[in-house]
Every structure is written in structure tokens, then in C-alpha cells.
């Protein structure tokens, strides 16, 4: 959810300021509060999805995600996603990130 919130924040800043959102945020941190309602609305839509299940990260996931980093050269966040997913036999992920294609058995669904 944090990554989604971050992307929503960047998108809204870019829409409002028509500039590089990272530069805008660096110049004025108060912009974060300004776009928070937009982020909140986006997160609310996701949380309202029927059947959505949000999982906790457990200690054993931390051991597993290190293995994904070592074996597939995945960055930590991607490795943690895969570790949690595979612990519940979830083999599908919606992502634009091609790094997930390196994991055998994982099906990546890309946004339109």
C-alpha cells in the first residue's frame, strides 16, 4: 500500500504543478499534506475492493526475502512481496515491474 500511496502522491503533484514531482516535494514538503486527500481517496478505493486481504509481514518472511534477493537479484521490497505472496500460494501480481518476471511460477499482470 505504501508504494501505491507514493505513486498516487507523485501523480497528483505532477498534475497540480506540471513539474517534476520529486523536485516539487524537495522544495516544499507541505505539498505532501496538500495531496494527502487524493492519496486517501485512492487508498479508500483499494480498501473497498471485495475480497481484498491485507497480510502482515512475519519473521519467517524476512528469511525468505533474503533468499529472493540472493537468488534472483531482486531489490528488497520486491523480494519481500514475493516472500509474502508465496507463503500463501499466491502466484499472481499486478505490477509494471519486469523484475517479477524472473521468478519461476509468478504471473505478472501489467496495468493498461
C-alpha positions as CSV (number, residue, x, y, z in Angstrom):
1,X,0.0,0.0,0.0
2,X,2.9,2.4,0.7
3,X,4.1,2.1,-2.9
4,X,0.6,2.8,-4.2
5,X,0.3,5.8,-2.0
6,X,3.7,7.0,-3.1
7,X,2.8,6.7,-6.8
8,X,-0.6,8.4,-6.2
9,X,1.2,11.3,-4.5
10,X,3.7,11.7,-7.3
11,X,0.9,11.7,-9.9
12,X,-1.1,14.3,-8.1
13,X,1.8,16.6,-7.5
14,X,2.7,16.4,-11.2
15,X,-0.9,17.1,-12.2
16,X,-1.1,20.2,-9.9
17,X,2.4,21.7,-10.5
18,X,3.2,20.4,-14.1
19,X,6.8,19.9,-13.0
20,X,9.0,17.0,-11.8
21,X,7.1,15.9,-8.6
22,X,10.3,14.9,-6.8
23,X,11.7,18.4,-7.3
24,X,8.4,20.0,-6.1
25,X,8.4,17.8,-3.0
26,X,12.0,18.6,-2.2
27,X,11.4,22.3,-2.4
28,X,8.2,22.2,-0.4
29,X,7.3,19.3,1.9
30,X,3.9,20.9,2.7
31,X,2.8,19.7,-0.7
32,X,2.6,16.2,0.8
33,X,-0.2,17.4,3.1
34,X,-1.8,19.1,0.2
35,X,-2.1,15.9,-1.9
36,X,-2.9,13.6,1.0
37,X,-6.7,13.7,0.4
38,X,-6.1,12.5,-3.2
39,X,-3.9,9.6,-1.8
40,X,-6.6,8.9,0.8
41,X,-9.3,8.6,-1.8
42,X,-7.2,6.2,-3.9
43,X,-6.4,4.0,-0.9
44,X,-10.0,4.0,0.2
45,X,-11.0,2.7,-3.3
46,X,-8.5,-0.2,-2.9
47,X,-9.6,-1.0,0.6
48,X,-13.2,-1.1,-0.6
49,X,-12.4,-3.9,-3.0
50,X,-14.4,-7.1,-2.3
51,X,-12.2,-10.0,-1.2
52,X,-9.1,-7.9,-0.6
53,X,-6.9,-9.4,2.1
54,X,-4.0,-7.4,3.6
55,X,-1.3,-9.6,5.1
56,X,1.2,-8.9,7.8
57,X,4.9,-9.4,7.4
58,X,6.0,-12.2,9.7
59,X,9.6,-13.0,10.8
60,X,9.9,-16.0,8.5
61,X,9.2,-13.8,5.5
62,X,12.4,-11.9,6.3
63,X,14.5,-15.0,5.9
64,X,12.7,-15.9,2.7
65,X,13.0,-12.5,1.1
66,X,16.8,-12.5,1.6
67,X,16.9,-15.7,-0.5
68,X,15.0,-14.0,-3.3
69,X,17.5,-11.2,-3.2
70,X,20.4,-13.6,-3.4
71,X,18.9,-16.0,-6.0
72,X,17.1,-13.5,-8.3
73,X,18.9,-10.2,-7.7
74,X,15.6,-8.7,-6.7
75,X,15.6,-5.5,-4.7
76,X,14.4,-5.8,-1.0
77,X,10.9,-4.5,-1.5
78,X,10.2,-6.8,-4.5
79,X,11.7,-9.7,-2.7
80,X,9.5,-9.1,0.3
81,X,6.4,-9.0,-1.9
82,X,7.3,-12.4,-3.4
83,X,8.1,-13.9,0.0
84,X,4.7,-12.9,1.4
85,X,2.9,-13.9,-1.7
86,X,4.4,-17.4,-2.0
87,X,3.8,-18.0,1.7
88,X,0.1,-18.1,0.9
89,X,0.5,-19.7,-2.5
90,X,-0.4,-16.5,-4.4
91,X,1.3,-16.7,-7.7
92,X,-0.1,-13.6,-9.4
93,X,1.0,-10.0,-9.0
94,X,-0.3,-6.8,-10.6
95,X,2.8,-4.7,-11.4
96,X,4.6,-2.8,-14.2
97,X,7.9,-4.0,-12.7
98,X,9.5,-6.5,-15.1
99,X,11.8,-7.8,-12.3
100,X,9.0,-10.1,-11.2
101,X,9.2,-11.9,-14.5
102,X,12.5,-13.6,-13.3
103,X,10.7,-15.6,-10.6
104,X,9.5,-19.0,-11.8
105,X,5.8,-19.6,-11.4
106,X,4.9,-15.9,-10.8
107,X,2.4,-14.5,-13.3
108,X,2.7,-10.7,-13.6
109,X,-0.3,-8.7,-14.7
110,X,0.5,-5.3,-16.1
111,X,-1.6,-2.2,-15.9
112,X,-3.2,-1.0,-19.1
